[in-house]
Amino acid sequence: MVKHDDYMTPFSAWEDVSAYIPRHLTLWQGFYGDGTSGAHLTELGFDVIHEDVDFFTHDLGECVVTNPPFSELPRVLARLRELGKPFVVIMPCSTLTTRYFRDLFQDIQVIVPRRRIQFRKLVDGVEVPSGRGSFDCLYFCWRLGLPRDVVFLNKDVIRRKLKKIIVIPSPSSTSF
Ligand SMILES: C[S@@+](CC[C@H](N)C(=O)[O-])C[C@H]1O[C@@H](n2cnc3c(N)ncnc32)[C@H](O)[C@@H]1O
């Protein structure tokens, strides 16, 4: 069976949730894809490890922030449980009702995106139209201590929270 796991996360999906990702921890973008996801998180000001290594045999960073291959979710979740680190992981909504998920994570919190995430689909490294193939996904969060178990993202909340967190120095205040 051909696995279609090459769905890259767009910048907007990380930007929207960035106010809830811990800034004091080193992140591990555990699934490399084409490498853009780590670059997006770096651009958002996070300290990120994003290396092209096997997720299942490595243990990097302090908080896993990633979008895993959906065809491997039972294995990915078992490994996340084993690692025991806090995480923000993008997965289909339907994951929540699977038995393997509930057996591992009863104490999950979720962030609901403000719109369906439009992943960039790659086939043999080449971007192709993703069509209607996108999945409805949530950000599954563990051990992050979110204010509520279900957080709905909307534009105003994102803008307000980002304003508080990202203080961009004006060119005149930067001295070299
Ligand atoms: C859904 S894509 C997401 C890529 C990237 N994390 C992002 O957010 O854009 C998942 C990627 O994981 C890769 N992958 C599959 N098994 C892996 C493994 N054992 N270790 C590391 N990467 C793996 C797949 O090739 C695929 O490109």
Ligand as a Chemical Component Dictionary entry (heavy atoms), coordinates in Angstrom:
data_LIG
# 
_chem_comp.id                   LIG 
_chem_comp.type                 NON-POLYMER 
_chem_comp.pdbx_formal_charge   0 
_chem_comp.three_letter_code    LIG 
# 
loop_
_chem_comp_atom.comp_id 
_chem_comp_atom.atom_id 
_chem_comp_atom.alt_atom_id 
_chem_comp_atom.type_symbol 
_chem_comp_atom.charge 
_chem_comp_atom.model_Cartn_x 
_chem_comp_atom.model_Cartn_y 
_chem_comp_atom.model_Cartn_z 
_chem_comp_atom.pdbx_ordinal 
LIG C1  C1  C 0  2.981  14.720 7.732  1  
LIG S1  S1  S 1  4.634  14.931 7.237  2  
LIG C2  C2  C 0  5.044  16.376 8.151  3  
LIG C3  C3  C 0  6.434  16.861 7.999  4  
LIG C4  C4  C 0  6.818  18.020 8.933  5  
LIG N1  N1  N 0  6.849  17.565 10.310 6  
LIG C5  C5  C 0  5.883  19.186 8.806  7  
LIG O1  O1  O 0  5.217  19.522 9.794  8  
LIG O2  O2  O -1 5.816  19.813 7.736  9  
LIG C6  C6  C 0  5.417  13.612 8.141  10 
LIG C7  C7  C 0  6.804  13.274 7.595  11 
LIG O3  O3  O 0  7.422  12.315 8.461  12 
LIG C8  C8  C 0  8.284  11.509 7.682  13 
LIG N2  N2  N 0  8.557  10.263 8.417  14 
LIG C9  C9  C 0  7.916  9.070  8.315  15 
LIG N3  N3  N 0  8.443  8.179  9.185  16 
LIG C10 C10 C 0  9.430  8.817  9.849  17 
LIG C11 C11 C 0  10.329 8.443  10.894 18 
LIG N4  N4  N 0  10.343 7.212  11.401 19 
LIG N5  N5  N 0  11.193 9.364  11.368 20 
LIG C12 C12 C 0  11.221 10.624 10.873 21 
LIG N6  N6  N 0  10.390 11.044 9.874  22 
LIG C13 C13 C 0  9.510  10.151 9.371  23 
LIG C14 C14 C 0  7.513  11.309 6.387  24 
LIG O4  O4  O 0  8.414  11.060 5.344  25 
LIG C15 C15 C 0  6.815  12.679 6.208  26 
LIG O5  O5  O 0  7.568  13.508 5.372  27 
# 
loop_
_chem_comp_bond.comp_id 
_chem_comp_bond.atom_id_1 
_chem_comp_bond.atom_id_2 
_chem_comp_bond.value_order 
_chem_comp_bond.pdbx_ordinal 
LIG C1  S1  SING 1  
LIG S1  C2  SING 2  
LIG S1  C6  SING 3  
LIG C2  C3  SING 4  
LIG C3  C4  SING 5  
LIG C4  N1  SING 6  
LIG C4  C5  SING 7  
LIG C5  O1  DOUB 8  
LIG C5  O2  SING 9  
LIG C6  C7  SING 10 
LIG C7  O3  SING 11 
LIG C7  C15 SING 12 
LIG O3  C8  SING 13 
LIG C8  N2  SING 14 
LIG C8  C14 SING 15 
LIG N2  C9  SING 16 
LIG N2  C13 SING 17 
LIG C9  N3  DOUB 18 
LIG N3  C10 SING 19 
LIG C10 C11 SING 20 
LIG C10 C13 DOUB 21 
LIG C11 N4  SING 22 
LIG C11 N5  DOUB 23 
LIG N5  C12 SING 24 
LIG C12 N6  DOUB 25 
LIG N6  C13 SING 26 
LIG C14 O4  SING 27 
LIG C14 C15 SING 28 
LIG C15 O5  SING 29 
# 
